[in-house]
Amino acid sequence: MRTGSEPTTARSALRARFWLCLWGLVWALFGTAVFALVGRTGWAVACGVLWLVIAVDFTFVVRHLRQGPHYQPGPDVPPYRPADVPPYRQSDGPPHQPPEEHRGRRPPDGRNR
């Protein structure tokens, strides 16, 4: 949910994830090979599973990097109304009466607004 307080220059750490995935792929592959040669099949399988998880994450990172930047609303776009505020309790607009079932009762979460 957009609150309006996001920095205008926020960026994702996809390039850092890319290099960390690449580093992890190399070490997981190295670990799989070494443990398989030494005869530690349990550790070799564990490194192989880790390699598989890192490879899947790597493909998602590369996919997101290739998609490029997406539209982000600028400072001139007003923030969205919080989802938990009932429409009759908004302060931005003409005042109107709440529905009959809500008159004189507190909201379900027990807070006064």
C-alpha positions as CSV (number, residue, x, y, z in Angstrom):
1,M,0.0,0.0,0.0
2,R,1.3,3.4,-0.9
3,T,1.5,5.8,2.0
4,G,3.0,8.8,0.3
5,S,6.2,8.7,2.3
6,E,8.3,6.5,0.1
7,P,11.5,7.9,-1.2
8,T,11.4,9.0,-4.8
9,T,14.7,7.4,-5.6
10,A,14.2,4.0,-4.0
11,R,15.8,1.1,-5.9
12,S,15.8,-2.6,-5.5
13,A,19.0,-4.5,-4.6
14,L,18.7,-6.8,-7.6
15,R,22.2,-6.4,-8.8
16,A,23.5,-7.3,-5.3
17,R,21.2,-10.4,-5.3
18,F,22.5,-11.2,-8.8
19,W,26.2,-11.3,-7.6
20,L,25.3,-13.1,-4.4
21,C,23.4,-15.7,-6.4
22,L,26.4,-16.1,-8.7
23,W,28.7,-16.5,-5.7
24,G,26.3,-19.1,-4.1
25,L,26.0,-21.0,-7.3
26,V,29.8,-21.4,-7.6
27,W,30.2,-22.5,-4.0
28,A,27.2,-24.9,-4.0
29,L,28.5,-26.5,-7.2
30,F,32.0,-26.7,-5.7
31,G,30.6,-28.2,-2.5
32,T,28.5,-30.7,-4.4
33,A,31.5,-31.9,-6.4
34,V,33.9,-32.1,-3.4
35,F,31.5,-33.9,-1.2
36,A,30.6,-36.3,-4.0
37,L,34.3,-37.1,-4.6
38,V,35.0,-37.6,-0.9
39,G,32.1,-39.9,-0.5
40,R,29.8,-37.8,1.7
41,T,26.6,-38.3,-0.2
42,G,24.4,-36.6,2.3
43,W,26.4,-33.4,2.2
44,A,26.6,-33.7,-1.6
45,V,22.8,-33.9,-1.8
46,A,22.4,-31.0,0.6
47,C,24.7,-28.8,-1.6
48,G,22.9,-30.0,-4.7
49,V,19.5,-29.0,-3.3
50,L,21.0,-25.6,-2.2
51,W,22.4,-25.2,-5.7
52,L,18.9,-25.8,-7.1
53,V,17.3,-23.3,-4.8
54,I,19.9,-20.7,-5.7
55,A,19.5,-21.4,-9.4
56,V,15.7,-20.8,-9.2
57,D,16.3,-17.5,-7.3
58,F,19.0,-16.6,-9.9
59,T,16.5,-17.0,-12.8
60,F,14.0,-14.8,-11.0
61,V,16.6,-12.1,-10.4
62,V,17.7,-12.2,-14.0
63,R,14.1,-12.0,-15.2
64,H,13.4,-9.0,-13.0
65,L,16.6,-7.3,-14.1
66,R,15.6,-7.8,-17.8
67,Q,12.2,-6.3,-17.2
68,G,13.7,-3.0,-16.3
69,P,12.3,-0.3,-14.1
70,H,8.5,-0.1,-13.6
71,Y,6.2,2.8,-13.1
72,Q,6.4,4.3,-9.7
73,P,4.0,7.1,-8.7
74,G,5.6,10.5,-8.2
75,P,5.2,13.0,-5.4
76,D,2.2,14.6,-7.2
77,V,0.2,11.3,-6.8
78,P,-1.8,11.4,-3.5
79,P,-1.4,8.4,-1.2
80,Y,-4.1,5.8,-1.1
81,R,-6.7,5.7,1.7
82,P,-5.9,3.1,4.3
83,A,-7.9,-0.1,3.7
84,D,-9.0,-0.5,7.3
85,V,-10.8,2.9,7.5
86,P,-14.6,2.6,6.7
87,P,-15.6,5.0,4.0
88,Y,-18.0,6.9,6.3
89,R,-15.1,7.8,8.7
90,Q,-13.0,9.5,6.1
91,S,-12.0,13.1,6.8
92,D,-11.4,14.0,3.2
93,G,-14.8,14.8,1.8
94,P,-18.2,15.9,2.9
95,P,-19.4,14.6,6.2
96,H,-22.2,12.1,6.1
97,Q,-23.9,9.7,8.4
98,P,-22.6,6.2,9.0
99,P,-24.8,3.3,8.2
100,E,-27.6,2.5,10.7
101,E,-25.8,-0.5,12.1
102,H,-22.7,1.5,12.9
103,R,-24.2,4.5,14.7
104,G,-23.1,4.8,18.3
105,R,-20.9,1.7,18.1
106,R,-17.1,1.3,18.1
107,P,-15.3,-0.2,15.2
108,P,-14.6,-4.0,15.4
109,D,-11.0,-3.4,16.5
110,G,-12.1,-1.3,19.5
111,R,-10.2,1.9,18.7
112,N,-11.8,5.4,18.5
113,R,-11.0,7.2,15.3
